[in-house]
Amino acid sequence: MSLSLTASDLSRQKLVRIDGVRPDTLVGEVVSRLVTRMRLPRNDSSGRPVSYHALLERQGTHLESGRRIGEVARTDDALVIQPRIDAG
């Protein structure tokens, strides 16, 4: 059984739906696909790479990239794709 998910960027201006996501797909792979599909910037204004993570709206929790999407999400869940900000 596959999952269908919706995702938006932090501003909620870009919204996409993805269908047919296999439950054994890693969260990091889903995020990477979504970043590409949403055409989010890969580099910041200084040229440094930007990494992204997903927030599961239903629970208000950030998803670990190494987890399987089927372990943490249900079909029709909404994700918010956010840039990862490192303190320092």
Order of alpha helices (4+ residues) and beta strands (2+ residues): beta-beta-alpha-beta-beta-alpha-beta
